[in-house]
Amino acid sequence: MKAARFSLLLAVCFVAAFPIHAQARKLTAAEAKDHVGERATVCGQVVSTRYADRSKGQPTFLNLDKPYPNEIFTILIWGGDRSKFGQPETKYAHQKVCVTGVIKSYRELPEIEATEPEQIGTQN
């Protein structure tokens, strides 16, 4: 009887965890602003980049579809994670990319913080 309960508990946990691993909704950079708080994949062209090595947290900014200061979506890589990406400001410059994560809003602009290289994929 305990084995059956344990099996049922495992099945419930698996089903409950499944949506976490489900494929994220695919959005354009322009659509991201309407999906803050959601997990999604946002795709676009990296048109401007900046490694702010003298700023707090040493962020790297990858702006999709419209360059700074008119950016509409940003991929943010903090300095503590930067070494995992190499030199993202040159690696992804002028590339079509998709980034997956939770869309956040900073100063009313949508962004996804990338902490692992697997979050960013390039397109042809």
Residue, then its C-alpha position, 0 to 999 in steps of 0.5 A: m500500500k505504501a508503494a502505491r501511495f509513493s508511486l501516486l505521489l511521484a506521478v502527481c509531482f511529475v505532472a505538476a512539474f511538467p509545465i515548467h519544462a514545457q516549451a515557452r511561448k515565442l514572441t517578437a521583441a515588440e510583443a514582449k512588453d505585453h507579456v511581463g511576468e511570463r516565461a517566454t522565448v523572445c526573438g529578434q536581431v541584436v542591433s546594439t550591445r554594451y558591456a558596462d564594465r565600470s557600472k555596478g554589477q558589470p552588466t552586458f546589454l544586448n538590444l533587439d530590433k531597435p538600438y539604444p536609446n530607443e531599445i524595445f527589448t534587452i537581454l541582460i547578462w550580469g557580470g557574475d555570469r558573463s564568463k559563461f558567455g565569453q564576450p557576448e557583446t561581440k559574440y551576438a552582435h548583429q545576430k538573430v537570436c532567441v532568448t528564453g526566460v521570464i520577461k521582467s520590466y525595468r523602467e517600463l522596458p521589457e528584458i530577460e536576464a540570461t544567466e546561462p548560455e543555453q538561454i540564448g540561441t542564434q538563428n540563421 
